[in-house]
Each structure stands twice: as structure tokens, then as C-alpha cells.
Amino acid sequence: MDALIEVLGWTGSVLLIVAYLLATKNIYPATTWQSLTMNLLGAVFLGINGFVHHAFPSVALNSIWVGIGLYGLLAATRSTSRNSAKDD
């Protein structure tokens, strides 16, 4: 179980760094589902790792990050739905 928690933590870190790099290089801008999903999963994984290690400031930060990611995905989904309805 300890190894799984460490893998989640490192995977979350990599996801957040890659998402930031890709957004900075405008490969996947921050509002794309790819960037939002990487940020969301990264925050979830780091939040789990922080919770297990009792790193509650990290848990708080990543909980907010998850909320922002969910909001962004919902907004992107609604925007896509509206655009496809206009195309019909």
C-alpha cells in the first residue's frame, strides 16, 4: 500500500508539471480537456498522497485544485454541447 501511495504522489506531480509545460508551450492550452484532466488527476493523486502522509496544507491546496479542475471540465463540456447544438 505504501508503494501505491508513493506512485500516486509521483504520478500526480508529473501530471501537474506536464500539464503546466504543455499549457505554457500552448500545445494544450489550460482550457482544453486534456490540460484540465491532467490537472484534475494530478491534484487527486497528490491529495491522496498528502492525506495519507498527514500533509494537510497540501490536501487543502489539491482539494481546491480539484474543484477548479471540475469546474473547468464542466464549463468545457457545456461549451462543447452549446457549440454542437448550434451546428445542428
ABEGO torsion letter per residue (X at the ends): XAAAAAAAAAAAAAAAAAAAAAAAAGABBAABAAAAAAAAAAAAAAAAAAAAAGBAAAAAAAAAAAAAAAAAAAAAAAAAAAAAAAAX
